[in-house]
Amino acid sequence: MGFNMFSMVSFTVLVVCSPITFGQTAPPTSSPTPAPAPAPVYVNLTDLLTVAGPFSIFLSYLEKTGVIDTFQNQANNTEEGITIFVPKNSAFSSQKNPSLANLTSDQLKQLCLFHALPHYYSLADFKNLSLVSPVGTFAGNTLYALNFTDDSGTVKINSGWTKTEVSSSVHSTDPVAVYQVNKVLLPEAIFGTDIPPTAAPAPAPDAPAADSPAAPSDKGTTPSGKPSNSSFKSASWDVMTQLILAISGLIMLFL
């Protein structure tokens, strides 16, 4: 009886003092927390267009109309990103008909907005984009839309008034794509739908005809321009005849 009592007391002490009783279990192994995705790199469009190429005229229009702020906000504060088509300075200087000089401030702003899409597109994306053309721009849809075609990797753009292509990639890292174009994109909403026909290319000049021998310019000359022998003999006979007649006349005077 004493032994059984001792065993029960010993067992009770062991249970009370065990780690399980006090909740001291080994902590579970936790999996490492994945690192957060890097934030998109901030792209300053003003700096980019200033140093990347001859885009000072287009940049001045963006700043004058305030469109640069619209593009900058879209580039860095949205998930969609932006795609901008930037004409070179020479594109503006060669734009004569129609002229841009008489545009109102609102039309100039719409013209600038017409040069961008409210989504980031890499060059490879234009192959699929050509299947859903026309594509709306920041300026709007329909008369402010652009048509794209992919010709063996060359992106061609058609606004109705303007037919051009992407000549180089200035910057193409999500969320900002900037592509150089050689012409100003003119929307039908501003310049109308009565688009003059494209002039046909000038015909190639005709090949020069084969050289042919020159025809004699005078009856008494050869093709080389020298008098013929018959002409020389005829002239000599005329001179001798006149001399004989002159001598005969003098003899008659003295008789």
Secondary structure, DSSP 8 states (H G I E B T S, - for coil): -HHHHHHHHHHHHHHHHSTTTTT---------------------HHHHHHHHSS-HHHHHHHHHHTHHHHHHHHHHS-SS-EEEEEE-HHHHHT--SS-STT--HHHHHHHHHTTEESS---GGGHHHHGGG-SEEETTEEEEEEEEEEEETTEEEEE-SS-EEEEEEEEEEETTEEEEEESS----HHHH-S-----------------------SSTTB-TTS-B-HHHHHHHHHHHHHHHHHHHHHHHHHH-
